[in-house]
Amino acid sequence: MRDFFGILAAGPFFFVSAWILMLFAGLVSTDVGIRPFGYLTSMLVTIGLWLAVAPAVGAIARAGRKK
């Protein structure tokens, strides 16, 4: 049951992290040399980052558990 509530808690965090990424990209766009992007693009980037990082986080979490 704990995993279910963990997934529900990750939902709002996804939208907040996409919003923070959009703001951060807008702030550093001139320094880095990118164009600022909107919220939908930020959501796509966040999904990609989460899909890339999730297997590593799962592997670390499994390795940390002791049965």
mmCIF file as Biopython writes it, N, C-alpha, C and O atoms, coordinates in Angstrom:
data_model
#
loop_
_atom_site.group_PDB
_atom_site.id
_atom_site.type_symbol
_atom_site.label_atom_id
_atom_site.label_alt_id
_atom_site.label_comp_id
_atom_site.label_asym_id
_atom_site.label_entity_id
_atom_site.label_seq_id
_atom_site.pdbx_PDB_ins_code
_atom_site.Cartn_x
_atom_site.Cartn_y
_atom_site.Cartn_z
_atom_site.occupancy
_atom_site.B_iso_or_equiv
_atom_site.auth_seq_id
_atom_site.auth_asym_id
_atom_site.pdbx_PDB_model_num
ATOM 1   N N  . MET A ? 1  ? 0.821  -1.186  0.000   1.0 0.0 1  A 1 
ATOM 2   C CA . MET A ? 1  ? 0.000  0.000   0.000   1.0 0.0 1  A 1 
ATOM 3   C C  . MET A ? 1  ? 0.872  1.260   0.000   1.0 0.0 1  A 1 
ATOM 4   O O  . MET A ? 1  ? 0.473  2.303   -0.518  1.0 0.0 1  A 1 
ATOM 5   N N  . ARG A ? 2  ? 2.051  1.150   0.580   1.0 0.0 2  A 1 
ATOM 6   C CA . ARG A ? 2  ? 2.948  2.308   0.656   1.0 0.0 2  A 1 
ATOM 7   C C  . ARG A ? 2  ? 3.402  2.751   -0.737  1.0 0.0 2  A 1 
ATOM 8   O O  . ARG A ? 2  ? 3.532  3.947   -0.996  1.0 0.0 2  A 1 
ATOM 9   N N  . ASP A ? 3  ? 3.642  1.786   -1.635  1.0 0.0 3  A 1 
ATOM 10  C CA . ASP A ? 3  ? 4.056  2.118   -3.001  1.0 0.0 3  A 1 
ATOM 11  C C  . ASP A ? 3  ? 2.960  2.877   -3.744  1.0 0.0 3  A 1 
ATOM 12  O O  . ASP A ? 3  ? 3.241  3.790   -4.520  1.0 0.0 3  A 1 
ATOM 13  N N  . PHE A ? 4  ? 1.711  2.491   -3.498  1.0 0.0 4  A 1 
ATOM 14  C CA . PHE A ? 4  ? 0.588  3.164   -4.149  1.0 0.0 4  A 1 
ATOM 15  C C  . PHE A ? 4  ? 0.536  4.637   -3.767  1.0 0.0 4  A 1 
ATOM 16  O O  . PHE A ? 4  ? 0.368  5.498   -4.631  1.0 0.0 4  A 1 
ATOM 17  N N  . PHE A ? 5  ? 0.678  4.931   -2.481  1.0 0.0 5  A 1 
ATOM 18  C CA . PHE A ? 5  ? 0.653  6.327   -2.043  1.0 0.0 5  A 1 
ATOM 19  C C  . PHE A ? 5  ? 1.897  7.081   -2.490  1.0 0.0 5  A 1 
ATOM 20  O O  . PHE A ? 5  ? 1.851  8.298   -2.668  1.0 0.0 5  A 1 
ATOM 21  N N  . GLY A ? 6  ? 2.993  6.381   -2.672  1.0 0.0 6  A 1 
ATOM 22  C CA . GLY A ? 6  ? 4.199  7.007   -3.207  1.0 0.0 6  A 1 
ATOM 23  C C  . GLY A ? 6  ? 4.006  7.473   -4.643  1.0 0.0 6  A 1 
ATOM 24  O O  . GLY A ? 6  ? 4.480  8.541   -5.031  1.0 0.0 6  A 1 
ATOM 25  N N  . ILE A ? 7  ? 3.301  6.658   -5.428  1.0 0.0 7  A 1 
ATOM 26  C CA . ILE A ? 7  ? 3.009  7.040   -6.810  1.0 0.0 7  A 1 
ATOM 27  C C  . ILE A ? 7  ? 2.055  8.232   -6.824  1.0 0.0 7  A 1 
ATOM 28  O O  . ILE A ? 7  ? 2.229  9.155   -7.620  1.0 0.0 7  A 1 
ATOM 29  N N  . LEU A ? 8  ? 1.054  8.219   -5.955  1.0 0.0 8  A 1 
ATOM 30  C CA . LEU A ? 8  ? 0.130  9.357   -5.888  1.0 0.0 8  A 1 
ATOM 31  C C  . LEU A ? 8  ? 0.838  10.640  -5.460  1.0 0.0 8  A 1 
ATOM 32  O O  . LEU A ? 8  ? 0.491  11.725  -5.927  1.0 0.0 8  A 1 
ATOM 33  N N  . ALA A ? 9  ? 1.810  10.524  -4.590  1.0 0.0 9  A 1 
ATOM 34  C CA . ALA A ? 9  ? 2.552  11.706  -4.148  1.0 0.0 9  A 1 
ATOM 35  C C  . ALA A ? 9  ? 3.472  12.223  -5.239  1.0 0.0 9  A 1 
ATOM 36  O O  . ALA A ? 9  ? 3.781  13.414  -5.266  1.0 0.0 9  A 1 
ATOM 37  N N  . ALA A ? 10 ? 3.915  11.362  -6.134  1.0 0.0 10 A 1 
ATOM 38  C CA . ALA A ? 10 ? 4.812  11.780  -7.209  1.0 0.0 10 A 1 
ATOM 39  C C  . ALA A ? 10 ? 4.086  12.586  -8.273  1.0 0.0 10 A 1 
ATOM 40  O O  . ALA A ? 10 ? 4.723  13.357  -8.992  1.0 0.0 10 A 1 
ATOM 41  N N  . GLY A ? 11 ? 2.793  12.435  -8.393  1.0 0.0 11 A 1 
ATOM 42  C CA . GLY A ? 11 ? 2.026  13.158  -9.410  1.0 0.0 11 A 1 
ATOM 43  C C  . GLY A ? 11 ? 2.155  14.669  -9.310  1.0 0.0 11 A 1 
ATOM 44  O O  . GLY A ? 11 ? 2.595  15.305  -10.268 1.0 0.0 11 A 1 
ATOM 45  N N  . PRO A ? 12 ? 1.785  15.263  -8.178  1.0 0.0 12 A 1 
ATOM 46  C CA . PRO A ? 12 ? 1.934  16.721  -8.051  1.0 0.0 12 A 1 
ATOM 47  C C  . PRO A ? 12 ? 3.387  17.164  -8.149  1.0 0.0 12 A 1 
ATOM 48  O O  . PRO A ? 12 ? 3.660  18.254  -8.651  1.0 0.0 12 A 1 
ATOM 49  N N  . PHE A ? 13 ? 4.318  16.351  -7.684  1.0 0.0 13 A 1 
ATOM 50  C CA . PHE A ? 13 ? 5.727  16.716  -7.765  1.0 0.0 13 A 1 
ATOM 51  C C  . PHE A ? 13 ? 6.199  16.796  -9.214  1.0 0.0 13 A 1 
ATOM 52  O O  . PHE A ? 13 ? 7.082  17.588  -9.541  1.0 0.0 13 A 1 
ATOM 53  N N  . PHE A ? 14 ? 5.606  15.970  -10.084 1.0 0.0 14 A 1 
ATOM 54  C CA . PHE A ? 14 ? 5.951  16.029  -11.503 1.0 0.0 14 A 1 
ATOM 55  C C  . PHE A ? 14 ? 5.608  17.398  -12.082 1.0 0.0 14 A 1 
ATOM 56  O O  . PHE A ? 14 ? 6.428  18.000  -12.776 1.0 0.0 14 A 1 
ATOM 57  N N  . PHE A ? 15 ? 4.409  17.893  -11.805 1.0 0.0 15 A 1 
ATOM 58  C CA . PHE A ? 15 ? 3.987  19.180  -12.356 1.0 0.0 15 A 1 
ATOM 59  C C  . PHE A ? 15 ? 4.804  20.331  -11.775 1.0 0.0 15 A 1 
ATOM 60  O O  . PHE A ? 15 ? 5.121  21.288  -12.481 1.0 0.0 15 A 1 
ATOM 61  N N  . VAL A ? 16 ? 5.138  20.241  -10.507 1.0 0.0 16 A 1 
ATOM 62  C CA . VAL A ? 16 ? 5.967  21.282  -9.892  1.0 0.0 16 A 1 
ATOM 63  C C  . VAL A ? 16 ? 7.376  21.252  -10.463 1.0 0.0 16 A 1 
ATOM 64  O O  . VAL A ? 16 ? 7.954  22.306  -10.729 1.0 0.0 16 A 1 
ATOM 65  N N  . SER A ? 17 ? 7.937  20.073  -10.655 1.0 0.0 17 A 1 
ATOM 66  C CA . SER A ? 17 ? 9.295  20.000  -11.192 1.0 0.0 17 A 1 
ATOM 67  C C  . SER A ? 17 ? 9.334  20.474  -12.645 1.0 0.0 17 A 1 
ATOM 68  O O  . SER A ? 17 ? 10.328 21.068  -13.063 1.0 0.0 17 A 1 
ATOM 69  N N  . ALA A ? 18 ? 8.280  20.227  -13.423 1.0 0.0 18 A 1 
ATOM 70  C CA . ALA A ? 18 ? 8.226  20.739  -14.794 1.0 0.0 18 A 1 
ATOM 71  C C  . ALA A ? 18 ? 8.151  22.263  -14.786 1.0 0.0 18 A 1 
ATOM 72  O O  . ALA A ? 18 ? 8.781  22.918  -15.616 1.0 0.0 18 A 1 
ATOM 73  N N  . TRP A ? 19 ? 7.402  22.818  -13.876 1.0 0.0 19 A 1 
ATOM 74  C CA . TRP A ? 19 ? 7.279  24.277  -13.760 1.0 0.0 19 A 1 
ATOM 75  C C  . TRP A ? 19 ? 8.614  24.906  -13.346 1.0 0.0 19 A 1 
ATOM 76  O O  . TRP A ? 19 ? 9.016  25.939  -13.882 1.0 0.0 19 A 1 
ATOM 77  N N  . ILE A ? 20 ? 9.291  24.275  -12.392 1.0 0.0 20 A 1 
ATOM 78  C CA . ILE A ? 20 ? 10.597 24.787  -11.947 1.0 0.0 20 A 1 
ATOM 79  C C  . ILE A ? 20 ? 11.616 24.695  -13.087 1.0 0.0 20 A 1 
ATOM 80  O O  . ILE A ? 20 ? 12.426 25.605  -13.262 1.0 0.0 20 A 1 
ATOM 81  N N  . LEU A ? 21 ? 11.584 23.615  -13.857 1.0 0.0 21 A 1 
ATOM 82  C CA . LEU A ? 21 ? 12.482 23.481  -15.004 1.0 0.0 21 A 1 
ATOM 83  C C  . LEU A ? 21 ? 12.221 24.584  -16.021 1.0 0.0 21 A 1 
ATOM 84  O O  . LEU A ? 21 ? 13.164 25.145  -16.579 1.0 0.0 21 A 1 
ATOM 85  N N  . MET A ? 22 ? 10.946 24.904  -16.271 1.0 0.0 22 A 1 
ATOM 86  C CA . MET A ? 22 ? 10.613 25.968  -17.212 1.0 0.0 22 A 1 
ATOM 87  C C  . MET A ? 22 ? 11.149 27.311  -16.720 1.0 0.0 22 A 1 
ATOM 88  O O  . MET A ? 22 ? 11.714 28.077  -17.501 1.0 0.0 22 A 1 
ATOM 89  N N  . LEU A ? 23 ? 10.977 27.594  -15.445 1.0 0.0 23 A 1 
ATOM 90  C CA . LEU A ? 23 ? 11.479 28.851  -14.892 1.0 0.0 23 A 1 
ATOM 91  C C  . LEU A ? 23 ? 13.007 28.910  -14.952 1.0 0.0 23 A 1 
ATOM 92  O O  . LEU A ? 23 ? 13.583 29.929  -15.331 1.0 0.0 23 A 1 
ATOM 93  N N  . PHE A ? 24 ? 13.644 27.825  -14.580 1.0 0.0 24 A 1 
ATOM 94  C CA . PHE A ? 24 ? 15.107 27.775  -14.584 1.0 0.0 24 A 1 
ATOM 95  C C  . PHE A ? 24 ? 15.656 27.934  -15.995 1.0 0.0 24 A 1 
ATOM 96  O O  . PHE A ? 24 ? 16.646 28.639  -16.192 1.0 0.0 24 A 1 
ATOM 97  N N  . ALA A ? 25 ? 15.035 27.296  -16.978 1.0 0.0 25 A 1 
ATOM 98  C CA . ALA A ? 25 ? 15.487 27.417  -18.366 1.0 0.0 25 A 1 
ATOM 99  C C  . ALA A ? 25 ? 15.314 28.847  -18.861 1.0 0.0 25 A 1 
ATOM 100 O O  . ALA A ? 25 ? 16.134 29.338  -19.636 1.0 0.0 25 A 1 
ATOM 101 N N  . GLY A ? 26 ? 14.268 29.512  -18.426 1.0 0.0 26 A 1 
ATOM 102 C CA . GLY A ? 26 ? 14.083 30.903  -18.809 1.0 0.0 26 A 1 
ATOM 103 C C  . GLY A ? 26 ? 15.114 31.822  -18.187 1.0 0.0 26 A 1 
ATOM 104 O O  . GLY A ? 26 ? 15.537 32.802  -18.800 1.0 0.0 26 A 1 
ATOM 105 N N  . LEU A ? 27 ? 15.517 31.502  -16.968 1.0 0.0 27 A 1 
ATOM 106 C CA . LEU A ? 27 ? 16.496 32.350  -16.284 1.0 0.0 27 A 1 
ATOM 107 C C  . LEU A ? 27 ? 17.896 32.222  -16.862 1.0 0.0 27 A 1 
ATOM 108 O O  . LEU A ? 27 ? 18.614 33.217  -16.965 1.0 0.0 27 A 1 
ATOM 109 N N  . VAL A ? 28 ? 18.290 31.033  -17.234 1.0 0.0 28 A 1 
ATOM 110 C CA . VAL A ? 28 ? 19.660 30.814  -17.704 1.0 0.0 28 A 1 
ATOM 111 C C  . VAL A ? 28 ? 19.759 30.722  -19.228 1.0 0.0 28 A 1 
ATOM 112 O O  . VAL A ? 28 ? 20.820 30.392  -19.759 1.0 0.0 28 A 1 
ATOM 113 N N  . SER A ? 29 ? 18.680 31.008  -19.925 1.0 0.0 29 A 1 
ATOM 114 C CA . SER A ? 29 ? 18.672 30.822  -21.387 1.0 0.0 29 A 1 
ATOM 115 C C  . SER A ? 29 ? 19.722 31.656  -22.099 1.0 0.0 29 A 1 
ATOM 116 O O  . SER A ? 29 ? 20.364 31.163  -23.026 1.0 0.0 29 A 1 
ATOM 117 N N  . THR A ? 30 ? 19.915 32.900  -21.697 1.0 0.0 30 A 1 
ATOM 118 C CA . THR A ? 30 ? 20.912 33.730  -22.380 1.0 0.0 30 A 1 
ATOM 119 C C  . THR A ? 30 ? 22.334 33.286  -22.042 1.0 0.0 30 A 1 
ATOM 120 O O  . THR A ? 30 ? 23.222 33.369  -22.891 1.0 0.0 30 A 1 
ATOM 121 N N  . ASP A ? 31 ? 22.559 32.821  -20.825 1.0 0.0 31 A 1 
ATOM 122 C CA . ASP A ? 31 ? 23.897 32.379  -20.428 1.0 0.0 31 A 1 
ATOM 123 C C  . ASP A ? 31 ? 24.284 31.060  -21.094 1.0 0.0 31 A 1 
ATOM 124 O O  . ASP A ? 31 ? 25.443 30.861  -21.456 1.0 0.0 31 A 1 
ATOM 125 N N  . VAL A ? 32 ? 23.322 30.170  -21.255 1.0 0.0 32 A 1 
ATOM 126 C CA . VAL A ? 32 ? 23.602 28.848  -21.809 1.0 0.0 32 A 1 
ATOM 127 C C  . VAL A ? 32 ? 23.496 28.854  -23.333 1.0 0.0 32 A 1 
ATOM 128 O O  . VAL A ? 32 ? 24.128 28.032  -23.997 1.0 0.0 32 A 1 
ATOM 129 N N  . GLY A ? 33 ? 22.711 29.764  -23.891 1.0 0.0 33 A 1 
ATOM 130 C CA . GLY A ? 33 ? 22.554 29.847  -25.330 1.0 0.0 33 A 1 
ATOM 131 C C  . GLY A ? 33 ? 21.385 29.052  -25.871 1.0 0.0 33 A 1 
ATOM 132 O O  . GLY A ? 33 ? 21.422 28.597  -27.014 1.0 0.0 33 A 1 
ATOM 133 N N  . ILE A ? 34 ? 20.343 28.876  -25.063 1.0 0.0 34 A 1 
ATOM 134 C CA . ILE A ? 34 ? 19.143 28.185  -25.522 1.0 0.0 34 A 1 
ATOM 135 C C  . ILE A ? 34 ? 17.988 29.173  -25.560 1.0 0.0 34 A 1 
ATOM 136 O O  . ILE A ? 34 ? 18.039 30.233  -24.936 1.0 0.0 34 A 1 
ATOM 137 N N  . ARG A ? 35 ? 16.952 28.813  -26.297 1.0 0.0 35 A 1 
ATOM 138 C CA . ARG A ? 35 ? 15.738 29.622  -26.281 1.0 0.0 35 A 1 
ATOM 139 C C  . ARG A ? 35 ? 14.884 29.174  -25.104 1.0 0.0 35 A 1 
ATOM 140 O O  . ARG A ? 35 ? 14.821 27.979  -24.814 1.0 0.0 35 A 1 
ATOM 141 N N  . PRO A ? 36 ? 14.227 30.106  -24.418 1.0 0.0 36 A 1 
ATOM 142 C CA . PRO A ? 36 ? 13.312 29.691  -23.350 1.0 0.0 36 A 1 
ATOM 143 C C  . PRO A ? 36 ? 12.178 28.845  -23.940 1.0 0.0 36 A 1 
ATOM 144 O O  . PRO A ? 36 ? 11.716 29.113  -25.048 1.0 0.0 36 A 1 
ATOM 145 N N  . PHE A ? 37 ? 11.738 27.840  -23.212 1.0 0.0 37 A 1 
ATOM 146 C CA . PHE A ? 37 ? 10.664 26.994  -23.716 1.0 0.0 37 A 1 
ATOM 147 C C  . PHE A ? 37 ? 9.480  27.027  -22.761 1.0 0.0 37 A 1 
ATOM 148 O O  . PHE A ? 37 ? 9.598  27.435  -21.605 1.0 0.0 37 A 1 
ATOM 149 N N  . GLY A ? 38 ? 8.340  26.590  -23.271 1.0 0.0 38 A 1 
ATOM 150 C CA . GLY A ? 38 ? 7.088  26.649  -22.530 1.0 0.0 38 A 1 
ATOM 151 C C  . GLY A ? 38 ? 6.892  25.462  -21.602 1.0 0.0 38 A 1 
ATOM 152 O O  . GLY A ? 38 ? 7.755  24.600  -21.440 1.0 0.0 38 A 1 
ATOM 153 N N  . TYR A ? 39 ? 5.714  25.466  -21.006 1.0 0.0 39 A 1 
ATOM 154 C CA . TYR A ? 39 ? 5.395  24.453  -19.996 1.0 0.0 39 A 1 
ATOM 155 C C  . TYR A ? 39 ? 5.261  23.059  -20.612 1.0 0.0 39 A 1 
ATOM 156 O O  . TYR A ? 39 ? 5.700  22.079  -20.011 1.0 0.0 39 A 1 
ATOM 157 N N  . LEU A ? 40 ? 4.667  22.956  -21.791 1.0 0.0 40 A 1 
ATOM 158 C CA . LEU A ? 40 ? 4.496  21.633  -22.401 1.0 0.0 40 A 1 
ATOM 159 C C  . LEU A ? 40 ? 5.840  21.001  -22.754 1.0 0.0 40 A 1 
ATOM 160 O O  . LEU A ? 40 ? 6.044  19.806  -22.541 1.0 0.0 40 A 1 
ATOM 161 N N  . THR A ? 41 ? 6.746  21.799  -23.290 1.0 0.0 41 A 1 
ATOM 162 C CA . THR A ? 41 ? 8.085  21.282  -23.572 1.0 0.0 41 A 1 
ATOM 163 C C  . THR A ? 41 ? 8.792  20.896  -22.286 1.0 0.0 41 A 1 
ATOM 164 O O  . THR A ? 41 ? 9.509  19.897  -22.236 1.0 0.0 41 A 1 
ATOM 165 N N  . SER A ? 42 ? 8.589  21.683  -21.262 1.0 0.0 42 A 1 
ATOM 166 C CA . SER A ? 42 ? 9.180  21.370  -19.965 1.0 0.0 42 A 1 
ATOM 167 C C  . SER A ? 42 ? 8.633  20.057  -19.407 1.0 0.0 42 A 1 
ATOM 168 O O  . SER A ? 42 ? 9.370  19.289  -18.789 1.0 0.0 42 A 1 
ATOM 169 N N  . MET A ? 43 ? 7.353  19.803  -19.621 1.0 0.0 43 A 1 
ATOM 170 C CA . MET A ? 43 ? 6.775  18.533  -19.180 1.0 0.0 43 A 1 
ATOM 171 C C  . MET A ? 43 ? 7.388  17.357  -19.938 1.0 0.0 43 A 1 
ATOM 172 O O  . MET A ? 43 ? 7.652  16.311  -19.344 1.0 0.0 43 A 1 
ATOM 173 N N  . LEU A ? 44 ? 7.617  17.516  -21.241 1.0 0.0 44 A 1 
ATOM 174 C CA . LEU A ? 44 ? 8.240  16.445  -22.023 1.0 0.0 44 A 1 
ATOM 175 C C  . LEU A ? 44 ? 9.665  16.177  -21.560 1.0 0.0 44 A 1 
ATOM 176 O O  . LEU A ? 44 ? 10.079 15.022  -21.450 1.0 0.0 44 A 1 
ATOM 177 N N  . VAL A ? 45 ? 10.410 17.229  -21.292 1.0 0.0 45 A 1 
ATOM 178 C CA . VAL A ? 45 ? 11.778 17.060  -20.794 1.0 0.0 45 A 1 
ATOM 179 C C  . VAL A ? 45 ? 11.765 16.383  -19.427 1.0 0.0 45 A 1 
ATOM 180 O O  . VAL A ? 45 ? 12.599 15.522  -19.147 1.0 0.0 45 A 1 
ATOM 181 N N  . THR A ? 46 ? 10.818 16.774  -18.580 1.0 0.0 46 A 1 
ATOM 182 C CA . THR A ? 46 ? 10.718 16.170  -17.246 1.0 0.0 46 A 1 
ATOM 183 C C  . THR A ? 46 ? 10.374 14.691  -17.338 1.0 0.0 46 A 1 
ATOM 184 O O  . THR A ? 46 ? 10.923 13.882  -16.591 1.0 0.0 46 A 1 
ATOM 185 N N  . ILE A ? 47 ? 9.478  14.329  -18.238 1.0 0.0 47 A 1 
ATOM 186 C CA . ILE A ? 47 ? 9.156  12.908  -18.430 1.0 0.0 47 A 1 
ATOM 187 C C  . ILE A ? 47 ? 10.400 12.143  -18.872 1.0 0.0 47 A 1 
ATOM 188 O O  . ILE A ? 47 ? 10.681 11.056  -18.368 1.0 0.0 47 A 1 
ATOM 189 N N  . GLY A ? 48 ? 11.141 12.718  -19.813 1.0 0.0 48 A 1 
ATOM 190 C CA . GLY A ? 48 ? 12.378 12.066  -20.269 1.0 0.0 48 A 1 
ATOM 191 C C  . GLY A ? 48 ? 13.386 11.902  -19.154 1.0 0.0 48 A 1 
ATOM 192 O O  . GLY A ? 48 ? 14.013 10.850  -19.025 1.0 0.0 48 A 1 
ATOM 193 N N  . LEU A ? 49 ? 13.547 12.938  -18.346 1.0 0.0 49 A 1 
ATOM 194 C CA . LEU A ? 49 ? 14.484 12.843  -17.220 1.0 0.0 49 A 1 
ATOM 195 C C  . LEU A ? 49 ? 14.028 11.797  -16.213 1.0 0.0 49 A 1 
ATOM 196 O O  . LEU A ? 49 ? 14.840 11.019  -15.712 1.0 0.0 49 A 1 
ATOM 197 N N  . TRP A ? 50 ? 12.737 11.777  -15.916 1.0 0.0 50 A 1 
ATOM 198 C CA . TRP A ? 50 ? 12.233 10.804  -14.952 1.0 0.0 50 A 1 
ATOM 199 C C  . TRP A ? 50 ? 12.387 9.380   -15.475 1.0 0.0 50 A 1 
ATOM 200 O O  . TRP A ? 50 ? 12.716 8.472   -14.712 1.0 0.0 50 A 1 
ATOM 201 N N  . LEU A ? 51 ? 12.152 9.179   -16.771 1.0 0.0 51 A 1 
ATOM 202 C CA . LEU A ? 51 ? 12.318 7.835   -17.338 1.0 0.0 51 A 1 
ATOM 203 C C  . LEU A ? 51 ? 13.772 7.400   -17.359 1.0 0.0 51 A 1 
ATOM 204 O O  . LEU A ? 51 ? 14.069 6.211   -17.235 1.0 0.0 51 A 1 
ATOM 205 N N  . ALA A ? 52 ? 14.675 8.349   -17.513 1.0 0.0 52 A 1 
ATOM 206 C CA . ALA A ? 52 ? 16.091 8.012   -17.515 1.0 0.0 52 A 1 
ATOM 207 C C  . ALA A ? 52 ? 16.612 7.746   -16.109 1.0 0.0 52 A 1 
ATOM 208 O O  . ALA A ? 52 ? 17.486 6.899   -15.923 1.0 0.0 52 A 1 
ATOM 209 N N  . VAL A ? 53 ? 16.087 8.458   -15.122 1.0 0.0 53 A 1 
ATOM 210 C CA . VAL A ? 53 ? 16.596 8.363   -13.755 1.0 0.0 53 A 1 
ATOM 211 C C  . VAL A ? 53 ? 15.879 7.267   -12.951 1.0 0.0 53 A 1 
ATOM 212 O O  . VAL A ? 53 ? 16.458 6.712   -12.018 1.0 0.0 53 A 1 
ATOM 213 N N  . ALA A ? 54 ? 14.637 6.957   -13.302 1.0 0.0 54 A 1 
ATOM 214 C CA . ALA A ? 54 ? 13.848 6.004   -12.514 1.0 0.0 54 A 1 
ATOM 215 C C  . ALA A ? 54 ? 14.489 4.626   -12.374 1.0 0.0 54 A 1 
ATOM 216 O O  . ALA A ? 54 ? 14.474 4.082   -11.270 1.0 0.0 54 A 1 
ATOM 217 N N  . PRO A ? 55 ? 15.050 4.030   -13.426 1.0 0.0 55 A 1 
ATOM 218 C CA . PRO A ? 55 ? 15.683 2.717   -13.229 1.0 0.0 55 A 1 
ATOM 219 C C  . PRO A ? 55 ? 16.862 2.758   -12.254 1.0 0.0 55 A 1 
ATOM 220 O O  . PRO A ? 55 ? 17.061 1.831   -11.469 1.0 0.0 55 A 1 
ATOM 221 N N  . ALA A ? 56 ? 17.634 3.836   -12.312 1.0 0.0 56 A 1 
ATOM 222 C CA . ALA A ? 56 ? 18.762 3.951   -11.383 1.0 0.0 56 A 1 
ATOM 223 C C  . ALA A ? 56 ? 18.276 4.103   -9.948  1.0 0.0 56 A 1 
ATOM 224 O O  . ALA A ? 56 ? 18.837 3.504   -9.030  1.0 0.0 56 A 1 
ATOM 225 N N  . VAL A ? 57 ? 17.245 4.894   -9.758  1.0 0.0 57 A 1 
ATOM 226 C CA . VAL A ? 57 ? 16.688 5.077   -8.409  1.0 0.0 57 A 1 
ATOM 227 C C  . VAL A ? 57 ? 16.112 3.759   -7.894  1.0 0.0 57 A 1 
ATOM 228 O O  . VAL A ? 57 ? 16.287 3.418   -6.724  1.0 0.0 57 A 1 
ATOM 229 N N  . GLY A ? 58 ? 15.429 3.023   -8.762  1.0 0.0 58 A 1 
ATOM 230 C CA . GLY A ? 58 ? 14.889 1.724   -8.356  1.0 0.0 58 A 1 
ATOM 231 C C  . GLY A ? 58 ? 15.969 0.735   -7.989  1.0 0.0 58 A 1 
ATOM 232 O O  . GLY A ? 58 ? 15.824 -0.017  -7.025  1.0 0.0 58 A 1 
ATOM 233 N N  . ALA A ? 59 ? 17.048 0.725   -8.745  1.0 0.0 59 A 1 
ATOM 234 C CA . ALA A ? 59 ? 18.150 -0.191  -8.450  1.0 0.0 59 A 1 
ATOM 235 C C  . ALA A ? 59 ? 18.822 0.172   -7.134  1.0 0.0 59 A 1 
ATOM 236 O O  . ALA A ? 59 ? 19.178 -0.710  -6.353  1.0 0.0 59 A 1 
ATOM 237 N N  . ILE A ? 60 ? 18.995 1.450   -6.886  1.0 0.0 60 A 1 
ATOM 238 C CA . ILE A ? 60 ? 19.605 1.887   -5.628  1.0 0.0 60 A 1 
ATOM 239 C C  . ILE A ? 60 ? 18.691 1.560   -4.451  1.0 0.0 60 A 1 
ATOM 240 O O  . ILE A ? 60 ? 19.156 1.135   -3.393  1.0 0.0 60 A 1 
ATOM 241 N N  . ALA A ? 61 ? 17.386 1.762   -4.642  1.0 0.0 61 A 1 
ATOM 242 C CA . ALA A ? 61 ? 16.439 1.465   -3.564  1.0 0.0 61 A 1 
ATOM 243 C C  . ALA A ? 61 ? 16.410 -0.022  -3.239  1.0 0.0 61 A 1 
ATOM 244 O O  . ALA A ? 61 ? 16.334 -0.413  -2.074  1.0 0.0 61 A 1 
ATOM 245 N N  . ARG A ? 62 ? 16.471 -0.859  -4.299  1.0 0.0 62 A 1 
ATOM 246 C CA . ARG A ? 62 ? 16.470 -2.310  -4.070  1.0 0.0 62 A 1 
ATOM 247 C C  . ARG A ? 62 ? 17.748 -2.772  -3.401  1.0 0.0 62 A 1 
ATOM 248 O O  . ARG A ? 62 ? 17.724 -3.685  -2.575  1.0 0.0 62 A 1 
ATOM 249 N N  . ALA A ? 63 ? 18.863 -2.150  -3.748  1.0 0.0 63 A 1 
ATOM 250 C CA . ALA A ? 63 ? 20.125 -2.546  -3.158  1.0 0.0 63 A 1 
ATOM 251 C C  . ALA A ? 63 ? 20.215 -2.134  -1.691  1.0 0.0 63 A 1 
ATOM 252 O O  . ALA A ? 63 ? 20.904 -2.779  -0.900  1.0 0.0 63 A 1 
ATOM 253 N N  . GLY A ? 64 ? 19.519 -1.062  -1.335  1.0 0.0 64 A 1 
ATOM 254 C CA . GLY A ? 64 ? 19.553 -0.580  0.034   1.0 0.0 64 A 1 
ATOM 255 C C  . GLY A ? 64 ? 18.684 -1.389  0.987   1.0 0.0 64 A 1 
ATOM 256 O O  . GLY A ? 64 ? 18.907 -1.374  2.198   1.0 0.0 64 A 1 
ATOM 257 N N  . ARG A ? 65 ? 17.692 -2.097  0.444   1.0 0.0 65 A 1 
ATOM 258 C CA . ARG A ? 65 ? 16.812 -2.922  1.291   1.0 0.0 65 A 1 
ATOM 259 C C  . ARG A ? 65 ? 17.511 -4.196  1.719   1.0 0.0 65 A 1 
ATOM 260 O O  . ARG A ? 65 ? 18.222 -4.830  0.939   1.0 0.0 65 A 1 
ATOM 261 N N  . LYS A ? 66 ? 17.299 -4.549  2.947   1.0 0.0 66 A 1 
ATOM 262 C CA . LYS A ? 66 ? 17.833 -5.820  3.435   1.0 0.0 66 A 1 
ATOM 263 C C  . LYS A ? 66 ? 16.679 -6.668  3.904   1.0 0.0 66 A 1 
ATOM 264 O O  . LYS A ? 66 ? 15.876 -6.254  4.740   1.0 0.0 66 A 1 
ATOM 265 N N  . LYS A ? 67 ? 16.609 -7.863  3.352   1.0 0.0 67 A 1 
ATOM 266 C CA . LYS A ? 67 ? 15.498 -8.759  3.717   1.0 0.0 67 A 1 
ATOM 267 C C  . LYS A ? 67 ? 15.891 -9.690  4.797   1.0 0.0 67 A 1 
ATOM 268 O O  . LYS A ? 67 ? 15.082 -10.512 5.228   1.0 0.0 67 A 1 
#
